[in-house]
């Protein structure tokens, strides 16, 4: 009897353990595929799930974005240069059923597919285009892989070329070419700088000469204006003096005798003892008449003195 009870206890414990083994936990970033006797039944979300042991089976599929490193490989470019290329692929599962049942080993499948299409894409480009057109290569390769993996329930998010490495001799030639190009640019830049410096110097000399000429012209103009102003001032002074003399003469009401005497004094100053000839104005009859009258006055005065 004790043996039977022990046997039932062992069976019960075994059933409990088997039932406990049927509890499965699906994480938030996973989806679970349930199979019943080897046939797909349904897809369940995250949480605690109980799967009947030996009858049902739960397969978990990670729905997060994943990355695959494509192994380096040698690729021949359009201009027959062998380069080493490697890349990385970012993908995410969109359909866990297709991912589980439509492809046996997705990692190997997409790696080989990427390597094959890398040869095709880079083979259509020459070396310079391959080195400078990584964005174009990434876009083309992503489109090809995305179309090919659609039936596998996967979306290729992006493809990034990590390295495109030419052979050593080609790399050295490229370095020499880049150095020569930099030297050429430096020489061109230096020549342009010297040219610009010469132009600026010439323009500076030109501007200096123009400014100097303008300054001289302005100085001449100002001197001429000053001389003109001085002459005008002298002329105005002489005119004022003449006007004052003329006014004084009219105010004093001089007699013809006085005018004749002043006229004779002026003639004396004009002769100054050195002149041999003196030209008199044409209109001198009035003055000469006054002189003659003065002479008569002197004669009469002498006669009176003699009579006395």
C-alpha positions in Angstrom: 0.0 0.0 0.0 2.8 2.4 0.9 4.5 1.6 -2.4 1.3 2.4 -4.4 1.0 5.7 -2.5 4.6 6.5 -3.2 4.1 5.7 -6.9 1.0 8.0 -7.2 3.0 10.7 -5.4 5.8 10.4 -7.9 3.4 10.5 -10.8 1.6 13.5 -9.4 4.9 15.3 -8.9 6.0 14.4 -12.5 2.7 15.8 -13.8 3.1 19.0 -11.8 6.7 19.4 -13.2 5.6 18.7 -16.7 2.7 21.2 -16.4 5.0 23.8 -14.9 7.4 23.3 -17.8 4.6 24.4 -20.1 4.6 28.0 -18.9 6.5 30.2 -21.2 7.3 34.0 -21.0 7.2 36.1 -24.2 9.2 39.3 -23.8 7.8 42.7 -25.0 10.1 42.8 -28.0 9.1 39.2 -29.0 6.2 37.4 -30.7 5.5 33.8 -30.1 4.6 31.2 -32.8 2.5 28.3 -31.4 2.6 25.0 -33.3 0.2 22.1 -32.5 1.7 18.8 -33.4 4.1 20.4 -35.8 1.6 22.6 -37.5 1.4 26.4 -37.2 -1.6 27.4 -35.0 -1.3 31.1 -34.1 0.9 34.0 -33.1 0.8 35.3 -29.6 2.1 38.5 -28.1 4.1 39.2 -25.0 3.2 37.8 -21.5 2.9 34.6 -19.6 1.8 31.7 -21.9 1.0 28.1 -21.0 1.8 25.6 -23.7 0.7 22.0 -23.4 3.9 19.9 -23.2 4.5 17.4 -26.0 1.5 18.7 -27.9 2.2 22.3 -28.5 5.4 24.2 -29.1 6.2 27.9 -28.7 8.9 29.6 -30.9 10.0 33.1 -30.0 10.8 35.6 -32.8 12.8 38.8 -31.9 11.2 41.8 -33.6 13.9 44.3 -32.7 16.2 45.9 -35.3 19.2 43.7 -35.9 22.6 44.2 -37.5 24.6 41.8 -39.7 28.3 42.3 -40.5 29.0 41.3 -44.0 32.5 39.7 -44.3 35.1 41.6 -46.4 35.4 40.5 -50.0 37.4 41.5 -53.1 35.4 43.3 -55.8 36.6 44.3 -59.3 35.6 47.8 -60.3 34.7 49.0 -63.8 38.2 50.1 -64.5 39.6 46.7 -63.4 40.9 47.7 -59.9 40.5 45.1 -57.2 39.2 46.6 -53.9 38.3 45.1 -50.6 34.8 45.9 -49.5 32.8 45.1 -46.3 29.4 46.4 -45.1 26.8 46.2 -42.4 23.1 45.6 -42.8 20.4 46.8 -40.5 17.1 44.9 -40.7 13.9 44.3 -38.7 11.4 41.5 -38.8 7.9 42.4 -40.1 6.3 39.0 -40.4 7.5 36.3 -37.8 5.7 33.5 -39.7 7.6 34.2 -43.0 10.8 34.7 -41.1 10.5 31.3 -39.4 9.1 29.2 -42.3 10.3 30.8 -45.5 14.0 30.8 -44.9 16.2 28.2 -43.2 19.1 30.5 -42.0 18.3 34.1 -42.6 21.7 35.4 -41.4 23.7 33.3 -44.0 21.1 34.0 -46.7 21.2 37.8 -46.4 25.0 37.8 -46.0 25.5 35.9 -49.2 22.9 38.0 -51.0 24.6 41.2 -49.9 28.1 40.0 -51.0 26.7 39.1 -54.5 25.0 42.4 -55.0 28.0 44.3 -53.7 30.0 42.9 -56.6 27.3 43.9 -59.0 26.8 47.4 -57.8 30.5 48.3 -57.4 31.4 46.5 -60.6 29.4 49.1 -62.5 31.5 52.0 -61.0 35.1 53.0 -61.6 37.4 53.4 -58.6 37.0 57.2 -58.1 33.2 56.9 -58.3 33.2 53.9 -55.9 35.3 55.9 -53.4 33.1 59.0 -53.6 29.6 57.6 -54.1 29.1 55.5 -50.9 25.6 57.0 -50.4 24.6 55.9 -53.9 26.0 52.4 -53.3 24.2 52.2 -49.9 20.9 53.2 -51.4 21.1 50.8 -54.4 22.1 47.9 -52.2 19.4 48.6 -49.6 16.7 48.6 -52.4 18.0 45.3 -53.8 18.1 43.6 -50.5 14.8 45.0 -49.3 13.0 43.6 -52.5 14.7 40.2 -52.1 14.0 39.8 -48.4 10.3 40.8 -48.6 9.2 37.2 -48.9 11.3 36.4 -45.8 9.2 38.8 -43.7 12.1 41.2 -43.2 12.5 44.9 -44.0 16.1 46.1 -44.7 16.3 49.4 -42.9 19.7 50.6 -44.2 23.0 49.4 -45.6 26.3 51.0 -44.7 29.6 50.5 -46.6 32.3 50.3 -43.9 35.4 50.2 -46.0 36.5 50.3 -49.6 40.2 49.6 -49.6 42.2 49.7 -52.9 45.5 47.8 -53.3 48.6 49.3 -51.7 50.2 50.4 -55.1 46.9 52.1 -56.1 46.7 53.8 -52.7 50.2 55.1 -53.0 49.5 56.4 -56.5 46.4 58.1 -55.2 48.4 59.7 -52.5 50.9 61.0 -55.0 48.1 62.3 -57.2 46.5 64.1 -54.2 49.8 65.6 -53.2 50.4 66.8 -56.7 46.9 68.3 -56.8 47.4 70.0 -53.5 50.8 71.4 -54.7 49.2 72.7 -57.8 46.4 74.3 -55.9 48.9 75.9 -53.5 50.9 77.2 -56.5 47.8 78.6 -58.1 46.7 80.2 -54.8 50.1 81.7 -54.3 50.2 83.1 -57.9 46.7 84.5 -57.4 47.8 86.1 -54.2 50.8 87.7 -55.8 48.7 88.9 -58.7 46.1 90.4 -56.3 48.9 92.0 -54.3 50.4 93.6 -57.5 46.9 94.8 -58.5 46.3 96.3 -55.1 49.7 98.0 -55.1 49.1 99.4 -58.5 45.7 100.6 -57.6 47.1 102.2 -54.4 49.8 104.0 -56.4 47.2 105.2 -58.9 44.9 106.4 -56.1 47.8 108.2 -54.4 48.8 109.9 -57.6 45.2 110.9 -58.3 44.8 112.2 -54.8 48.1 114.1 -55.2 47.0 115.6 -58.5 43.6 116.5 -57.0 45.4 118.1 -54.1 47.7 120.1 -56.4 44.7 121.2 -58.5 42.8 122.2 -55.4 45.9 124.2 -54.1 46.2 126.0 -57.4 42.6 126.7 -57.4 42.7 128.1 -53.9 45.9 130.2 -54.7 44.1 131.6 -57.8 41.0 132.4 -55.7 43.2 134.1 -53.1 45.1 136.1 -55.7 41.8 137.1 -57.3 40.3 138.0 -54.0 43.5 140.1 -53.2 43.3 141.9 -56.5 39.6 142.5 -56.0 40.4 143.8 -52.5 43.1 146.1 -53.9 40.9 147.2 -56.7 38.1 147.9 -54.3 40.5 149.8 -52.1 41.8 151.9 -55.0 38.2 152.5 -56.2 37.2 153.6 -52.7 40.3 155.8 -52.5 39.5 157.3 -55.9 35.9 157.8 -54.8 37.1 159.5 -51.6 39.6 161.7 -53.5 37.0 162.5 -56.1 34.5 163.4 -53.3 37.1 165.5 -51.5 37.9 167.4 -54.7 34.3 168.1 -55.3 33.7 169.0 -51.7 36.8 171.3 -51.6 35.7 173.0 -55.0 39.3 173.5 -56.3 40.0 176.4 -58.6 41.5 175.9 -62.1 44.7 177.5 -60.8 45.1 174.8 -58.1 44.4 172.1 -60.6 47.1 173.5 -62.9 49.6 173.5 -60.1 48.9 169.9 -59.2 49.1 169.0 -62.8 52.6 170.5 -63.1 53.7 168.7 -59.9 52.5 165.5 -61.4 54.4 166.1 -64.6 57.5 166.7 -62.6 57.1 163.4 -60.8 56.5 161.7 -64.1 59.7 163.1 -65.6 61.7 162.5 -62.4 64.7 164.1 -64.0 65.4 161.1 -66.2 62.8 161.2 -68.9 63.7 162.8 -72.2 60.2 162.6 -73.7 56.8 163.0 -72.0 53.6 162.2 -73.8 50.7 164.3 -72.6 47.0 163.5 -73.0 45.2 165.0 -75.9 42.6 166.7 -73.7 45.0 169.2 -72.0 43.9 172.5 -73.5 42.0 173.5 -70.4 44.9 172.8 -68.1 47.4 174.5 -70.4 45.1 177.5 -70.5 45.2 177.5 -66.7 49.0 177.4 -66.8 49.1 180.3 -69.2 46.8 182.3 -66.9 49.1 181.5 -64.0 52.0 182.7 -66.1 50.3 186.0 -66.8 49.5 186.4 -63.0 53.2 186.0 -62.3 54.2 188.6 -65.0 51.7 191.1 -63.6 53.0 190.5 -60.1 56.6 191.2 -61.2 55.6 194.3 -63.1 53.8 195.7 -60.0 56.9 195.1 -57.9 59.1 196.9 -60.5 56.8 199.9 -60.6 56.8 200.1 -56.9 
